[in-house]
Amino acid sequence: MTLLSGVALPWSLPLTLVVYGVVVAAAAWIYRDARARGSRYAPLWAVTTLLFTILPVLAYLYLHRDAGPAP
C-alpha cells in the first residue's frame, strides 16, 4: 500500500488513474476526429465522453461507421 498524508491508499488507485487516462484519451481522440470531419459539435462530443464514458464512444463509432477514416 502507498501512504499519502498518513492514509493508506488501496492498490486500485493506479488502476483508477489508468481508467481515467483512457477516458481522457478517448475524449481527445473523438474531439480531434470530429473536428477533422468538420463537425461543429466536436467539443460537445468530447465533454459528453468525459461525463458518460463508454456510451458516447459507442454512439460516435456507430454514427460514423460508414464514413471511414477522417481526412
N, C-alpha and C positions, 0 to 999 in steps of 0.2 A: 504494500500500500504506500501511497505517496502522502506526505504530510504537507499541508498548506495552512499556515496560521494555526497550527495545533490541531487541525481537524483532519482525520484520516479520510482520504478520498478513495472511493471504490475503484476497482480495476476497470470498470466500464467507462470511466471518464475519457480515456483515449479513444475508445470505440465511438462514444458520443461525438467527440470532436471530428472524427473521420466522417461520420454520417452527415454532420452539418457541413463539412467541407464538400462532400459530394453534392449536397443540395445546392450550395452556393455555386459550385462549378456547373451544375445543370442549368441554373438560372442564368448564369453568364453565357452559356452556350446558346440557350434559347433566345436570349436577347440579341446576341450577335447574328444568329441565323435569321431571326425575324427582321432585323434591321437590314441585313443583306438582301432579303426578299422584298424590301420596300414597305414593310408593314408599319403603319403609324401606331400600332398597338404593341410594339416591342417592349416598352417599359412596363406596360400592364401585364404582358406575359411573364416578364421576369419577376415582378412583385408577386403575382399570383403563384408562381412556382415557389418562391420563398415562403409564402404563407401556407400553401396547401400541399407542398412537396410533390408526390407522385401523380396525383390526378391531373394537374396541368401539363406535366410532361407527356403523359399518355394521350391527352387530348390534342396537344400540339403535334405529336407524331402521327396521330390518326388523321388530323385535318390536312397535313402536308405530305401524306404518304405518296401521292401521285405526282407531286411537284418535282421530285428528285432533289439533288443537292443544290444548295444556293450558289449563285454565280460568283 
